[in-house]
Amino acid sequence: MPPTETNLSTTSPDSYKKLDVGYYPPLGLMYLASYLKKYSDHKVEILDMILERTTLAEIKTLLITKKPDAVGIYTTSLTVNNVYKLTATIKEIDRNIKVIIGGPHVDIYPVETISWNTVDFVVIEEGEITLTLLLNTLEEKKDISEIEGIYFKENGAIKFTGKRPYTNIDELPFPTRHLTQYKKYYSAIGKNKIATTLMTSRGCPYRCNFCFIQHEGRYKMRQVENVISEIKECMNLGINEFLFFDEMFTINKKRVLEICDNIINQKLNIVFAIRSRVNTVDREILLRLKKAGCMRIQYGAENASDEILKAMNKKITVEQIRKAVKETKEVGIEVFLDFIIGYPGETKEQIMKTINFAIELDPDYVQFCIAIMLPKTKIYNDALESEFLKQDFWKEVAKNPVDKIIPPLASNIFSRTELEKMFRYAYLKFYLRTRYILKRVSKVKNFTDFFRQIKAGFQLLSG
């Protein structure tokens, strides 16, 4: 995982990125490593530069010491500048090290990425099988053009081997958590000192206009038995807290109930958090989630205006938000709400309405985001088509990553300064309410909770 210290936040001023939200394990890298270990003889190591706060100078030392044959790097469009620096550092140490790039950014900009003189291969989409075949083929000095799913250069020309068929995710070995310092991962709003992420599905069937889904059109669910087996493996490592990292955990009601029933009937003593939609939960699901150990649900509420929700293509209403929040609270599950401010066409009155709506709903946690335009989203494509954006910003970044990426704002009304002022106002107005502070204090159950929340409070005030 590349470092993030030079990135501008996608959704907030720089100061708010300093908030301690915890550390989540690099799930994608752990899947790649597990497949490599099962289907090859390669020695595999994972370096989480975010967790370890690894500098480029330290990377140089590691490369000289370990002398790897290949280095694989995961990248998003928001970390591409750091990835570019990292690839340059690798090649500076040894030009013979094969640099392989994957992640959602290269799914959109594979040609631009393979054009860097510091990259040897780009692996697109799901990489477990592709990466393993690529490394095996390189070791055996065979023809890599027969491996589906890669971009590479041959005599100065860019070659693409075609897309690989979609992976059956039930056939993937479980992520290799033991290759990471898994005891260091935690959630700042979690219950335990150790937490991990776990995905029971890939993709999302919804198409919100501000969101880029890596697995577009390929929503896939794991079998319930497969999910339960991974939970048990984690418990054997001493991990009892999970963030189910699915884009939307509650898409299929029958499957959700089956997962919960297995956790309950097998007496798996765990706690977990999920991400959901307000139109995919009901009281039956919520009660079963609570009984199984669900401590928190994160909903994308986004806005307090049905007009803006419709413009976002969220396919939810304000009343559905109210109902879901109310019922989630009633069954005793914590509520985490996401809101976006500065959507195209959104007025100041609508932004203030959203802030007041968040206070009215009174969730346990709230996250406000400033709307930006990410690549391959509808709002980004619309902005290019209408010439609101004069150039393809992200394509230029992909070709020539700048030191500091400042993503284009989605708002066609407000300046960055104006939006950041409203952003700060939203956070302070929500979190500095006497009622909220007293509620949080009343829920503190141990010193871990206490110190995390005190730390977060001081960070918020100094933001």
N, C-alpha and C positions, 0 to 999 in steps of 0.2 A: 504494500500500500504506500503510495507516495505521500510526502508531507503536504500540509495545507497552509503553511504560514504565510505564503505570498498571495493567497486567494482573497479576493473580495467576497464577502458573503453573498449568496444568491438572493437573500431575502431581507437582510438587515444591515444596519451600519456596522462598521468594523468592531466597535466597542462591545457590542452584544455577542459577538462570536467568542469572546473571552469567557462567557459563562460556562461553568463546569456542568456539562450535561452527561458526563460519563464517557465511557469508551465501549464501543461494540466491536466484536471480532470481525475480521474480514471474511465473511461467509463465502463469497465467490472464490477467493483464493484457497480456502480450506476445501471446497469441492474439487477444485483443480488438483490440489495436492493429493487428495484421497484417491482420485482416479489414476493419477500417475503412479502412486505407490502400489495400487492393485494390479495395474496392467503394464508395468514396466519395471526395470531394475534401476532406474535413475535415483540418485540421492536427491531428496527434495527438502528444501528449507523454506520457511515463511518468515519474512521480515515485515512487521507492521511498524512503519516509520512514524505513524501518528502516535501510537501507544508509546513507543520507545523514544519519541522525540529525536529521531536520528537525523543528524545533519549530513550535508553532502560530503563534508570532510571525513566524517565517520564512515560513510559509504565507501569512500576511496580506500580506507584502511581495510574494511571488510573484503572488498574486491581483491586487494593485493594478498590478503591472508588466505581467503577461501578459494580463489581462482576458479570461479564457476565457468562452465561451458556456455550457459545460457541464463538470461534473466528475463522473467516475465513481469510485466507491469500492468496494473489495472488503471484505467483512466476514465474520467468523466470530462465533459466539456469545461467544467469549472476547476479541474485540477490539471488541465492539459499543459499549462505553463510550467508547473512543477515537474510533470512527467518529461517535458522537453529538456529541462535542465538535468534531470536524472539520467536520461539517455546519453546526453553529451558527456556527463561525468563517467559513465560506464565506458564509452568509447575512448575517452581520454586515457583511461587506465589500460585498456586492452581492446584494440579494434577487432580481435578475433572472438570476443564474447558476443554470442547471438542475442540481440535485443528483440523481444517479442511483446507486442502491445495488444491488449484486449480491453473490453469494457464498452459501455454504451456510446461513448464518444466516437470510437472507431466504427461502430455500426452505421453511423451517419456519415463520417468523413474518413473512409478507409484509404482512398486515393491520396488525400492530402497528408495523411499520417505516414503512409509508406513512402511518400516523397521525401521525408526527412532523411538526411544522410546518416543519421544516428540510429535508424530503425531497420531491422532485417526482415521482420515478418509482422503482419497484422492478422490477428485471429478474430473473426467476426462472430457475433451472436454467441450461442452456447459453446463454450470452449473445451469442455472436459475431454471429449473424444478427439477433437481436432488437435489440441496441444499435445496430447499423448502420442498420437500418430506422427506429428511433426517432429518431436524430439527423437522418437524411435527411428524415423527415416533419416534424420540428420546423423544420428550415431552410426547407422548402417550405410551411410553415404549413397542412398538410393534417390530415386526421382521424386521430388516433393510436389511436382505438378499434379500428381494423382490424388493428393490429399485435399478433400473438399473443405472449404471454409477459410482459406487463407489468401492474403495478398502478399506478393513478394516481387523483387526486382531481378531481372535477368538481362544482362548486357545493356543496362540502362533503361529497359522497358518494364513497365508495370504489368504484372500478370495476376489474374484472378482465377482461382480454381473452381469457382461455383459454390453455391450454398450447400450446406450439409443438411440432411433431413433432421427434423426436430428430435430431440432426445427424449426417451422414456425416463422420466425423472425417478420412477420407482426403482430403476435398475442402477442408479448411481450409488456408489458407496457413501456412507455418512461422512460429513466434513471432518477433517483431521484436526480436531481441536487440540489434541495433545502436541501438535507441532507449534502451537502458539503459547504465549504465557497466559493461558485461559483464566487463571485465578486473578488476573489484574483487570478483567473486564467487568464493568458494572454500569448500572443506570443511576443517575443522580436522583431520580424519583422512584427508584426501586425499593424493595424491601430488604434484600440481602446484600452481602458484601461482594458476591460473585453473581454474574448474570451472563446469559448467552443469547444469541439470536438463533432462530430456527424457522425454516420456510416450509410450509405445508403445501404451497402452490407456487406457480410462476406465472406472471403476467396479470392482466386486468382486463375484463371485458368492457369496461367503461372507457369513454373517450372525452375526457374533460379538455377544453380548448387550450388550457395553460400547461398541460402535462404531456411529457414525452414518456411513453411506455416502451421499455426496451423489448419486451416480448409481445409486441403488438400483434393481435390476431391469434395468439397462441396461448390462451389461458389453459393451464394444465394443473391438475390436482393430484397429489400423491395419495396412495391408498392409506386408509386409516391405520392399518397394522404397521405399515412402514413408518408412519409418524410416531406411533407409540414406541416402537423399537428404538428410534433415535432418542426420544425423551429418556428412556431407561438407560441408554448408553451414557447420556450426559449425567444422569443421577449417579451412575457409578464413578464419575469423575468428581462428584461432590457438588454438582451444579443443580440447583433446585428452583432457579428463577429464569424465566424465558420471556423473550419478546418474540412472538410469532410475527415474522417479518414479511408476511404476505402483504401485497398491496391492499387486498381486501379479504379478510379471513372469513367473513360471513356470507359469501356469495351463495353457497349451497347449504340450505338449512339442514337437510338430512345428514350431510357429512359433518357439519358442526356438532350436531347432537350426538353422532356416533363417536367423534373424538372425545367429547366431554364424558360420555357414558363409559368409555374405556378408561379414562383417567380416574373416574369415580369408582368403578367396579374393581379396578386393579389396585385401588388405594395408593395411587401415586401422589405422594405428598409434595406438590409443587405449587408455585404461584406463577402467573403469566399475565402478559398484557397483549392486546391485539389492536390492529388497525381495522376500522370498519366504516360502513356507510349508514347514515341514519335511516335509509329506506330498505335496509336488509336485516334489521333486527326486530324482534317482537318480544313480548314478555316471556314466552316459553324459552326462547334462545337465551335471553339474559339470565333467567333463573338457573338454567343448566350451566351456563358459563360460570356463574358465581359459585355454584356448588363444586365445580371442577377445579376452582382455584383462580379464576380470572380476577385480577385486582384492578385493572384499568383498561378502558377502551378509548382509543384515539379516533375521533370523528373529524372528517373534513367538512366543517360547517361552512367555512369560507366567507359568507356574507349574510347580511340581514335584509337584503332586498331581493324579492323574487325576480325582479327584472335583471339584476346582475347575475343571479344564479342561473337564469335561463341563458344569458349571454355567455356564461362559462360552460354551458352544456353539462351542468352538474346533474340534471335530472332529479333534483330534490327541491323541496319547498321549505320555507321558513317554518311552517307548522309541523312538518316532519322532523325538523331539527328540534323544535321544542318538545315534541312527544318523545323522541328517542332519548334526549337528555333527561327528561323527567322520569321515564321508566328505568333508565340505567341507574340513576340515583336511588330510586325507590328499592331496587334489589340489592343495593349496597356495593355497587361497583364504581370506582372512581372514573371521572369523566375528564378527558383531555380534548380540547377543541382547537382546531386550526382555523385561522382566519386570514384572508388576503385583503390588503388595501392597495388602492391605486390601480385597479383593473381598468382596461380601456373604457372610457366614457363615464367612469364612476366620479361622482361629484363629492365635494367636501361634506355635504349634508348626508350623503349615503355612507361615507366613511365614518362619520360620527355616529350614525345610526348603528353601524356594525360594532363599534366600540361599546356603545351603550347596550347593545344586544348581548354582547359577551358578559357584561356585568349583570344583566338581567338573568341570564342562564346560570351564572355563578358556578362554572365548572371548577374542578380541583386544580386544573392547570389549563393555561391557554398559551397559544403561540401565534403571534401576529407576524405576517410576512408581507414584504413589499413586492408587488407583482413585477416580475421581470419576464423578458421573452427568451425562452430557451429554444435551442434548435429543434426543428421538426415538430414544433407545436403549431396549432392552427393560428394562434394570435401572432406568432412570428411570421408564418407564411403570409398571413393577411397584411401584416405591416410591410413586407417586401413588395407584395402585389400592389398595394396602394401608394407605395413610395413614401410611407411614413418613415421607413428606414431607407436611407439612400444607398446603402450597400449591404451585402450579405455579411453581417458582422461576424457570425460564428464560423463561416467558411474562411474568412480572412484570419481569424484566430487559429483555426485548425492548420492553415498553411504556415503561419508565422506567429507562434505563441508569444504574446507580449509578457513583460515581467509581471504586470498587474492587470488582471482582467476586470473590466467594469461593464457588467452585462447591461444591455439596453433596457430601459424602463418600459413597462407596458402602458403606463398612463400617457394619454395625449392631452392632459390638463395640467398636471403638476410637475414641478421641478424635483430633482433628487433631494435638494435641501428641504423643500416643503414636505415631501413624503417622509423623510427621516424625522422631521419634527413631529409629525402626526404619529409616526411609529413609536417614538419615545413616549409621547403623551399616552398612547394606548396602553403600553406596558405599565407605566407608573400609575395610571388611573385604576387599572385592574388590580395590580398586586399590592398597592399601598392602602387599600381599604381596610379600615379597622376590623370590619366583619370578616374579611378574608384572612387577615393575620391571625385573629383569634381562632378561626376554624382550623388553620394549619397547625397552630400550636397545640390545639386539643387533640390532634391526630398523631402527634409525635409519640412513638412507642419505645424508642431506644436511642442511644447516643449516636449511632450511625445516622439515623433520620435527623436528629437535632443538628449535628454539625454540618450535614449537607445543606440543610435548609437555611441555616444561619449564613453559611458561605455564599449560597445563591442570593440571599437577600442583600448582602453587602456588595456583591458584584453588580446586581441590578441597580442599586442606588448610585454606584460609581460609573455606570455605563454612560 
